[in-house]
Amino acid sequence: MKEGTLFVISAPSGAGKSTLCRELLRKVSRLKLSVSYTTRPPRKGEVNDVHYTFAGEKKFMNMIHKGEFAEWAKVHGNFYGTSLRRLKKISKEGYDILLDIDVQGAGQLRKTCRSAVYIFILPPSLKILKQRLADRKTEDEETISMRLERAKDEIAGHKDYDYVIINDKLERAYRELESIIIAERARTKRLDPERIKGLMQK
């Protein structure tokens, strides 16, 4: 069975990345989410091992020392990491992998996983980004200001990605994102040689 492709998606907080990823997982076949580990407490409505795997800092540090993360980063005072074991398991099952991580984590991953496809989601403007963060009603003004400052640094790194999508209209942004997945699956280097061989024998 041909191993899957890793699609890495990053964006500033509030750019709509999570909404776009949910739509992809709902509509696109042979695509699975690699659930990240985090030390931050769950938000209202979040389910363990569905949105994140929530872990204590001691356990997270132990996983770092054992080399169990493909990448990890500290963001806004909390740790986030991608399980190497989960990536390998999903890939060997023949699924493409959707990985929702921040710019810092993607930078780490890029050093060891150059075959992955890196996609950056941009907000239409910082003003709209601020409004989206405020509308979530999950953070105070100080936290929102901190996220906006970080967003400026993250946006500056968009040139390191293979694709950039501006999420000004959700439906259009989704179509662009889905098109990238479809096009990448059709690349010659990603085609299953056994499938091609089978076609030639029919």
C-alpha positions, 0 to 999 in steps of 0.5 A: 500500500502506498504511504500517504502525503503529509499536508501541513497547514499553518495560520495566525490564530483566528484566520479560519484554519480550524474551520477549513480543516474541518471541512476538508476532513468532512468532504475529502476522502482518504484524509485523516487528521493527526491530533496534536498533543498540548499542555493547555487546558481544553476549551469549552466543547473540546474533546480529548483525542479529537481536537487535541490530546491534552497532557500534563507538562511532565508527560509532555517533557518526558515525550520530548526526552524520548524523541516521540515528537516529529516537532514541538513548540511552546506557544503562548505559554503552552506546549504543542507537539506532533506525535511521530508514531501517529504520523507513521501509523496514518501514513502506513494505512495509506491515508493522506495526513492533515497536520494543523500546526503553528509556524514554529512547528512547521519550521522544525518539521520542514528540516526533516520532512521536505516531501510534505506540502506546506500551506499557509492561511492568511486573514484578509487583514489584521483588523478583521483578524482582531474582530474574529478573535474578539467574536470568539469570546474566549480571550481577554483584550491582553491575550488578543493583543498578544495574539495579534503581535504574534500574527505579524511575525507569523505572516512574515513567514508565509514565503516559506510555504508552498501555497498561500490562501487568503481566507476572505470568503470561506467558500472560496478559501475552501475550494482553493484548499481542496484544489491543492489536495487534489492537484498534489495527489495527481503529481507523478511522484505521488502516483502509486506505481502498482496501480499504474502497472495494474492499468497497463495489464487490463 
